[in-house]
């Protein structure tokens, strides 16, 4: 049931559900508890959410009655689109909600499934896999919990056994939550991903000057979050949408003013990277690129197209959109809570700063609180048209404010150099990056050989190779007796277990070696009594013979050998030189460097494997110099 429901989660959408931890059954008591918690959550996190600009959809909690094996809960889905930070901000919210409301336990997933486990994939227990992870991962009391396999499942090693239902998991969680607390490395990896909130919200904004029609300036004053819908409408435009922009009926370009608009960095980047020339019939004409305010004119033109597209999809204002929802006891409690928590930061009631924050709170209240479960949401275009009918546009006031706008933010973050990208990747792996001088002076090629030896020595499974830095730091051991017994069980130790073909081959092999006295006289019991030292000696002599044969070929000459001191005496000959041991480390490093050089600075198997083990090869200075000189 749960697996079928997961398939319904659309792409780039996160789903969150909060259950009553102590009792997951249906009933009026549970419903009352969940609705009371939903209202309290809205009030508690309003100062945080009212200032946030969502990429596609806001965080919104709704009461959902029980259905099938899923008990009643409060929750919702949010489409985050191209801004994955919306998804991780919701993870932070869910974590904090369960911390402040200990009677709730939360599940959160997306179209990829348990994406929280993906973030901590390097530290997960061996038994946990996508097939058995449903209904095992919960936020409870602000911490991540993982419901393990039952004792019977662990003994049977049936890792694909069906997952528990949500009701069963909630019962276990409320009784034995201390036992199910996720391991410290898992929680640390998750904490690292959501660290920085709520301060990180302000860092995600970008304020820029835009030359906009006065109507859009008035709309954004009332609903700052509508900038996201306008940017998405322009970013995802099609030829049908652009037909409405041939003649601007809603936002003509005759009355434009300069204004400061707050974007998220994702929205700003989407708007900036679009190359667009307006239709000549639209009336929008851009100045020359050398104009000092060319960027503001271009941004305003693109944003105006987005708002016009939104309004073109609405033939008329929906009657229900005109009703005022900013009244009633819920709004009064909501506004009182904002004042108690110093949301207005001491601004005088009626001042411009006070009204700005009040409009943000009204925007959040209308989006996330007042829409009942059974109603149809008002489209962004309907909101814009409604605001245009109810808002007074004072062009002279806008012009006075345009004369003293605050400076816009620096957008140099849009340009990322290759070194910056490398540093971002290193920071994601929590690896310090040495300075260039330190890298050149203290670089040790022995680290390359040692890291590769450690990689080869690791025991891996059919699911893939394990890097030496993985959470499993146990030493590799090899039990010869256990290995031999395992082979005996697989192949069969008794001669009568062999089939007829094996017997024929064995007899033929014995007859071909009848000249060898040792092979003819020794029976099976005597073979078993041969000491390991004799077996190793026999194998060594066999390998020495192979070395002598290969030493005269091109294969043998291609390997670097160890430097051997000259030993004076009549017995020293050419054969000793030929059989000098191969320098394994030298050959390994040489081959790795040749492979790395062949990558020409691009990603490849050598750099990927070594970087996964924490070894970073320096850039090929000879290649860089030759490229600068026009030679390869």
C-alpha positions in Angstrom: 0.0 0.0 0.0 2.8 2.4 0.9 4.8 1.6 -2.2 1.8 2.3 -4.4 1.3 5.7 -2.7 4.9 6.7 -3.1 4.6 6.3 -6.9 1.9 9.1 -6.8 4.4 11.7 -5.5 5.2 13.9 -8.6 8.7 14.7 -9.6 10.5 17.5 -7.6 7.9 17.2 -4.9 8.4 16.5 -1.2 5.7 14.9 1.0 5.5 15.4 4.8 3.2 13.8 7.3 2.9 14.2 11.0 1.2 11.5 13.0 0.1 11.2 16.6 2.9 9.2 18.1 1.1 7.7 21.1 -2.0 6.6 19.4 -2.3 6.2 15.6 -5.9 4.9 15.5 -8.8 6.9 14.2 -11.1 8.8 16.4 -12.3 12.2 17.4 -9.6 12.6 20.0 -6.8 12.1 17.5 -8.4 14.4 15.0 -8.8 17.1 17.7 -5.2 16.7 18.7 -3.9 16.9 15.1 -6.0 20.0 14.3 -4.9 21.7 17.5 -1.3 21.0 16.7 -1.7 22.3 13.1 -3.0 25.6 14.3 -0.3 25.9 16.9 2.4 25.1 14.3 1.1 27.8 12.0 1.3 30.4 14.8 4.7 29.2 16.2 6.5 29.2 12.8 4.8 32.2 11.2 7.7 34.6 11.8 9.9 32.2 9.9 7.6 31.2 7.1 6.1 34.6 6.3 9.5 36.0 5.1 10.2 32.9 2.9 9.8 32.9 -0.9 9.0 29.5 -2.2 10.0 28.4 -5.7 6.7 26.7 -6.7 4.5 25.9 -3.7 4.5 26.8 0.0 4.8 24.6 3.1 1.2 23.9 4.1 -0.4 21.5 6.7 -3.8 20.0 6.2 -5.7 17.5 8.2 -5.9 14.1 6.3 -8.3 11.4 7.6 -7.3 7.8 7.8 -7.1 5.9 4.6 -6.2 2.2 4.3 -3.1 1.5 6.4 -2.3 5.1 6.7 -3.7 6.6 9.9 -5.1 10.2 10.2 -2.4 12.8 10.1 -1.6 16.4 9.2 0.6 17.0 6.3 1.0 18.1 2.7 3.1 18.1 -0.4 5.3 20.9 -1.7 6.6 21.1 -5.3 10.1 22.7 -5.0 11.0 22.7 -8.7 14.5 23.7 -9.4 15.3 25.0 -5.9 16.2 21.9 -3.9 16.8 24.2 -0.9 13.1 24.4 -0.4 13.0 20.7 0.2 15.8 20.9 2.9 14.2 23.9 4.5 11.1 21.7 4.9 13.3 19.0 6.5 14.5 21.6 9.0 10.9 22.6 9.7 9.7 19.1 10.3 12.7 18.4 12.6 11.9 21.5 14.6 8.2 20.8 14.7 8.8 17.4 16.2 11.2 18.9 18.7 8.6 21.4 20.0 5.6 19.1 19.6 6.8 15.8 21.2 3.4 14.2 20.7 4.0 14.1 16.9 6.2 11.8 14.8 6.9 12.8 11.2 7.6 11.0 7.9 9.1 12.8 5.0 10.0 11.5 1.5 9.9 12.5 -2.1 9.7 10.9 -5.5 13.1 9.3 -4.9 11.9 7.7 -1.7 13.8 8.0 1.5 16.1 10.9 0.5 17.2 11.4 4.1 18.9 8.0 3.9 20.5 8.9 0.5 22.1 11.9 2.2 23.7 9.5 4.8 24.3 6.6 2.5 27.9 6.1 3.6 26.9 5.4 7.2 23.8 3.2 6.8 23.6 -0.3 8.4 24.1 -3.2 6.0 20.6 -4.5 6.3 18.9 -1.3 5.2 18.0 -1.0 1.6 15.3 0.6 -0.6 13.2 -2.6 -0.5 12.8 -2.6 3.3 13.0 1.0 4.2 9.4 2.0 4.0 7.8 3.2 7.3 11.2 2.9 9.1 12.5 6.4 9.1 10.9 9.0 11.4 11.6 12.3 13.0 10.6 12.1 16.7 11.4 14.6 19.4 13.7 16.5 17.0 15.9 13.5 16.2 16.0 10.9 13.3 14.9 7.4 14.3 15.2 4.2 12.2 13.0 1.2 13.0 15.3 -1.8 12.7 14.4 -5.3 11.5 12.7 -7.6 14.0 14.8 -10.2 15.8 13.3 -13.0 13.6 14.1 -11.1 10.4 17.7 -10.6 11.6 18.1 -14.3 12.4 16.7 -15.3 9.0 18.7 -12.6 7.2 15.6 -11.9 5.1 16.4 -8.3 4.3 13.6 -8.0 1.8 10.9 -8.8 4.3 7.9 -6.6 4.3 8.2 -3.3 6.1 6.0 -2.5 9.1 2.8 -0.5 8.7 2.8 3.1 10.0 0.7 2.2 12.9 3.0 -0.6 13.9 6.0 1.7 13.6 4.4 4.4 15.6 3.6 2.0 18.4 7.2 0.8 18.5 8.5 4.4 18.4 6.4 5.5 21.3 7.5 2.6 23.5 11.2 2.2 22.6 12.3 5.4 20.9 15.7 5.4 22.7 16.6 2.0 21.0 15.7 3.3 17.5 17.7 6.6 17.6 19.8 6.7 14.4 23.5 6.3 14.7 25.6 9.4 15.4 27.2 9.5 11.9 23.8 9.4 10.2 22.4 12.2 12.4 25.6 14.2 11.8 25.4 13.9 8.1 21.8 15.1 8.2 22.5 17.9 10.6 25.3 19.1 8.3 22.8 19.3 5.4 20.2 21.5 7.3 22.7 23.5 9.4 22.5 27.2 9.0 18.8 27.6 9.2 17.0 29.9 10.0 19.8 32.4 9.3 20.4 30.7 5.9 17.0 32.1 4.7 18.3 35.7 4.5 21.5 34.5 2.7 19.3 32.9 0.0 17.8 36.2 -1.0 19.0 38.5 -3.7 17.8 42.1 -4.0 18.0 43.8 -7.4 16.7 46.9 -9.1 14.0 46.4 -11.7 12.3 48.9 -14.0 8.7 47.8 -13.7 5.2 49.0 -14.5 3.7 50.7 -11.4 0.9 48.1 -11.2 3.5 45.3 -10.6 5.3 47.4 -8.0 2.0 47.8 -6.1 1.2 44.1 -6.4 4.7 43.0 -5.1 4.2 45.4 -2.1 1.1 43.4 -1.1 2.3 39.9 -2.1 6.1 39.7 -2.4 5.9 36.0 -2.9 4.2 36.4 -6.3 7.6 37.2 -7.8 8.2 33.4 -7.9 5.1 32.7 -9.9 6.0 35.5 -12.4 9.5 34.2 -12.8 8.3 30.7 -13.4 5.7 31.9 -15.9 8.4 33.6 -17.9 11.0 30.8 -17.5 8.6 28.1 -18.7 6.9 30.2 -21.4 5.7 28.8 -24.7 4.6 30.4 -28.0 1.0 30.5 -26.8 2.0 32.4 -23.7 3.9 35.0 -25.7 0.9 35.8 -27.8 -0.5 37.6 -24.8 2.7 39.7 -24.6 2.3 41.1 -28.1 0.0 43.8 -26.7 0.3 44.3 -22.9 -3.3 44.9 -21.7 -2.7 44.5 -18.0 0.8 46.1 -17.5 1.5 48.5 -20.4 5.0 49.9 -20.4 4.0 53.6 -20.3 4.0 54.0 -16.5 7.2 52.3 -15.3 9.3 53.1 -12.2 12.5 51.8 -10.7 11.9 49.5 -7.7 13.9 47.1 -5.5 12.6 43.5 -5.9 13.6 40.6 -3.6 14.3 37.3 -5.4 15.7 34.1 -4.2 19.1 33.3 -5.8 17.5 30.5 -7.8 14.8 32.8 -9.2 17.3 35.6 -9.9 19.6 33.2 -11.8 16.6 31.8 -13.8 15.7 35.3 -14.9 19.2 36.4 -15.6 20.3 33.5 -17.7 17.3 33.8 -20.1 18.2 35.5 -23.4 15.0 37.2 -24.6 14.2 40.0 -27.0 10.7 41.5 -26.6 8.2 41.7 -29.4 8.3 45.1 -31.1 4.5 45.4 -30.8 4.7 45.1 -27.0 6.1 48.6 -26.5 9.0 47.4 -24.4 12.3 48.8 -25.7 15.6 48.2 -24.0 18.4 50.7 -23.9 21.9 49.9 -25.2 23.9 47.3 -23.2 26.3 50.0 -22.3 23.6 51.9 -20.4 24.4 52.0 -16.7 20.9 50.7 -15.9 20.6 48.2 -18.7 20.3 45.2 -16.3 17.5 46.8 -14.4 15.6 47.5 -17.6 16.1 44.0 -18.8 15.1 42.4 -15.5 12.0 44.5 -15.4 11.0 43.7 -18.9 11.3 39.9 -18.2 9.4 40.2 -15.0 6.6 42.2 -16.7 6.3 39.4 -19.3 5.9 36.9 -16.5 3.1 38.9 -14.8 1.3 39.5 -18.1 1.4 35.7 -18.8 -0.1 35.0 -15.4 -2.9 37.4 -15.9 -3.6 36.3 -19.5 -4.6 32.8 -18.2 -7.4 34.3 -16.1 -10.4 35.6 -18.1 -12.0 37.2 -15.0 -11.5 37.4 -11.3 -13.0 34.5 -9.4 -15.8 35.8 -7.1 -14.4 33.9 -4.1 -11.0 35.6 -4.6 -12.5 39.0 -3.5 -13.6 37.9 -0.1 -11.6 39.1 2.8 -10.0 36.3 4.8 -8.1 38.6 7.2 -10.7 38.5 9.9 -12.0 36.1 12.5 -10.6 34.7 15.7 -7.8 32.7 13.9 -6.4 35.8 12.3 -6.6 37.7 15.6 -4.7 34.9 17.4 -2.2 34.8 14.6 -1.5 38.5 14.6 -1.3 38.6 18.4 1.3 35.8 18.3 3.4 37.8 15.8 3.4 40.8 18.1 4.4 38.7 21.1 7.3 37.2 19.2 8.6 40.6 18.1 7.8 39.9 14.5 7.5 43.7 13.7 10.9 44.4 15.4 9.6 47.5 17.3 8.3 49.3 14.2 5.5 51.8 14.8 2.1 50.6 13.6 1.3 52.2 10.3 4.9 52.9 9.3 6.3 51.6 6.0 8.4 48.9 7.6 5.5 47.8 9.7 3.2 47.6 6.7 5.8 45.7 4.7 6.1 43.0 7.3 2.3 43.0 7.8 1.8 42.4 4.1 4.2 39.5 4.3 2.3 38.0 7.2 -1.0 38.4 5.4 0.4 36.8 2.3 1.6 33.8 4.4 -1.8 33.6 6.2 -3.8 33.5 3.0 -1.5 30.9 1.3 -0.9 28.5 4.2 -3.8 28.9 6.6 -7.1 30.0 5.3 -7.6 27.7 2.3 -9.9 24.9 3.5 -9.3 21.3 2.5 -12.3 21.2 0.1 -11.8 24.5 -1.7 -10.0 25.2 -4.9 -6.9 27.3 -4.7 -6.8 30.7 -6.3 -4.3 30.9 -9.2 -1.5 33.5 -9.0 -3.1 35.3 -11.9 -6.4 35.7 -10.1 -4.5 37.0 -7.1 -2.7 39.6 -9.2 -6.0 40.8 -10.8 -7.7 40.9 -7.4 -4.9 43.0 -5.9 -5.0 45.4 -8.9 -8.7 46.1 -8.3 -8.3 46.6 -4.5 -4.9 48.4 -4.4 -4.4 52.2 -4.9 -1.5 52.9 -7.3 0.3 56.1 -6.3 2.8 56.8 -9.1 4.3 59.9 -7.6 5.1 58.1 -4.3 6.8 55.3 -6.3 8.9 57.9 -8.1 9.9 59.5 -4.8 11.0 56.1 -3.4 12.9 55.3 -6.6 15.1 58.3 -6.0 16.5 56.8 -2.8 16.5 53.0 -3.3 18.9 50.9 -1.3 21.9 49.5 -3.2 21.3 46.2 -4.9 23.2 43.0 -4.0 26.4 41.9 -5.7 25.7 39.1 -8.2 29.2 37.9 -8.6 28.1 34.6 -7.1 26.6 33.7 -10.5 30.1 33.2 -11.9 31.9 30.0 -10.5 35.5 29.3 -11.5 36.8 25.7 -11.8 38.7 26.2 -8.5 35.5 27.4 -6.8 33.7 24.3 -8.0 36.5 22.0 -6.8 36.4 23.7 -3.4 32.6 23.3 -3.2 33.0 19.5 -3.9 35.7 19.3 -1.3 33.5 21.1 1.2 30.7 18.7 0.4 33.0 15.8 1.4 34.3 17.8 4.4 37.9 17.6 3.1 40.4 20.4 3.7 42.0 21.8 0.6 45.8 22.4 0.8 47.3 25.6 -0.5 49.1 25.4 -3.9 52.6 25.8 -2.3 51.8 23.1 0.3 50.4 20.9 -2.4 53.6 21.2 -4.5 56.1 20.9 -1.7 54.6 18.2 0.6 53.0 16.0 -2.1 54.0 12.4 -1.5 53.5 9.8 -4.3 53.7 7.0 -1.7 50.2 8.1 -0.5 48.9 7.1 -4.0 50.3 3.6 -3.8 49.2 3.1 -0.1 45.7 4.3 -0.8 45.3 2.0 -3.8 46.6 -0.9 -1.8 44.1 -0.1 0.9 41.3 0.0 -1.7 42.2 -3.3 -3.2 42.5 -4.9 0.3 38.9 -4.0 1.2 36.2 -6.6 1.1 33.3 -5.6 -1.1 30.0 -7.1 -2.1 27.9 -7.4 -5.2 26.5 -4.0 -4.5 29.7 -2.2 -5.2 33.2 -1.4 -3.9 33.8 0.0 -0.5 36.2 2.9 -0.2 38.9 2.8 2.5 37.3 5.8 4.2 33.9 4.1 4.6 32.3 3.6 8.0 33.4 0.0 8.1 37.0 0.4 9.4 37.5 -3.2 10.5 40.7 -4.9 9.4 40.5 -7.5 6.6 41.2 -11.0 7.8 41.5 -14.3 5.9 40.9 -17.6 7.5 42.4 -20.3 5.4 40.7 -23.2 7.1 37.3 -21.7 6.8 37.9 -20.9 3.2 39.0 -24.5 2.5 36.0 -26.0 4.3 33.7 -23.7 2.3 35.2 -24.8 -1.0 34.8 -28.4 0.1 31.2 -27.9 0.8 30.7 -26.3 -2.6 32.8 -28.6 -4.7 32.4 -31.8 -2.7 35.4 -33.4 -1.0 34.6 -37.1 -1.8 35.7 -38.6 -5.1 32.3 -40.4 -5.5 30.6 -37.0 -5.7 32.3 -36.2 -8.9 30.5 -36.9 -12.1 31.7 -39.3 -14.8 33.4 -36.5 -16.9 35.4 -35.4 -13.9 36.5 -39.0 -13.3 37.6 -39.5 -16.9 39.6 -36.3 -16.8 41.2 -37.2 -13.5 42.2 -40.6 -14.8 43.6 -39.1 -18.0 45.6 -36.5 -16.0 47.0 -39.3 -13.7 48.1 -41.4 -16.7 49.9 -38.5 -18.3 51.9 -38.0 -15.2 52.8 -41.6 -14.5 56.5 -40.8 -14.9 56.3 -38.6 -11.9 57.0 -40.8 -8.9 55.5 -38.4 -6.4 52.2 -38.1 -8.2 51.8 -41.8 -8.7 52.6 -43.0 -5.2 50.8 -40.4 -3.1 47.2 -41.0 -2.3 44.5 -38.6 -1.2 45.3 -38.9 2.5 48.9 -38.2 1.9 48.0 -35.1 -0.1 46.1 -33.7 2.8 49.1 -34.1 5.1 51.3 -31.9 2.9 52.4 -28.9 5.0 51.5 -25.3 3.9 55.2 -24.4 3.6 55.6 -27.2 1.0 52.6 -26.0 -0.9 53.9 -22.4 -0.9 57.3 -23.5 -2.0 55.9 -25.4 -4.9 53.8 -22.5 -5.9 56.8 -20.1 -5.7 58.9 -22.4 -7.9 56.0 -22.4 -10.4 55.8 -18.6 -10.4 59.6 -18.3 -10.7 59.5 -20.4 -13.8 56.8 -18.2 -15.3 58.9 -15.1 -14.5 61.9 -16.6 -16.4 59.7 -17.3 -19.4 58.1 -13.8 -19.4 61.4 -12.0 -18.7 62.5 -12.3 -22.4 59.2 -11.0 -23.7 58.0 -7.4 -24.2 55.5 -7.9 -21.3 58.3 -8.6 -18.9 60.4 -5.7 -20.1 57.5 -3.2 -19.7 57.7 -3.5 -15.8 60.0 -1.4 -13.7 62.2 -3.6 -11.4 63.7 -2.9 -8.0 67.3 -1.6 -7.9 69.5 -4.5 -6.8 73.0 -4.0 -5.5 75.7 -5.8 -7.4 76.8 -9.0 -5.7 80.4 -9.9 -6.7 81.2 -13.5 -7.3 81.4 -16.1 -10.1 77.7 -17.2 -9.6 76.2 -13.8 -10.4 75.0 -13.8 -14.0 72.5 -12.3 -16.4 69.8 -14.5 -15.1 69.8 -12.8 -11.7 69.4 -9.4 -13.5 66.4 -10.7 -15.4 64.8 -12.1 -12.3 65.1 -8.9 -10.3 61.8 -8.4 -8.4 59.2 -6.1 -9.9 58.8 -2.7 -8.2 55.1 -3.0 -7.5 54.7 0.5 -6.1 56.6 2.1 -8.9 54.6 0.4 -11.6 51.3 1.2 -9.8 52.2 4.9 -9.5 53.5 5.1 -13.1 50.3 3.6 -14.6 48.1 5.8 -12.4 49.9 8.9 -13.5 49.8 7.9 -17.2 46.1 7.3 -16.9 45.6 10.6 -15.1 47.6 12.5 -17.7 45.5 10.9 -20.4 42.4 12.5 -18.8 43.6 15.9 -20.0 42.3 17.6 -16.9 38.8 16.0 -17.2 37.1 13.6 -14.9 38.1 10.0 -15.3 38.5 6.7 -13.5 41.9 7.5 -11.9 41.0 10.9 -10.4 37.5 9.6 -9.4 38.9 6.6 -7.4 41.8 8.5 -5.8 39.6 11.5 -4.8 37.1 9.1 -3.3 40.0 7.9 -1.1 41.0 11.5 -0.2 44.1 11.6 -2.6 44.2 14.6 -4.9 46.8 14.6 -7.7 48.2 18.0 -8.7 47.6 19.4 -12.1 49.9 18.5 -14.9 52.1 21.6 -15.2 53.7 20.5 -18.4 50.4 20.1 -20.1 49.2 23.5 -18.8 52.3 25.2 -20.1 52.1 23.5 -23.5 48.4 24.4 -23.8 49.3 28.1 -23.1 52.0 27.9 -25.8 49.6 26.5 -28.4 51.2 23.0 -28.3 49.8 19.7 -27.0 
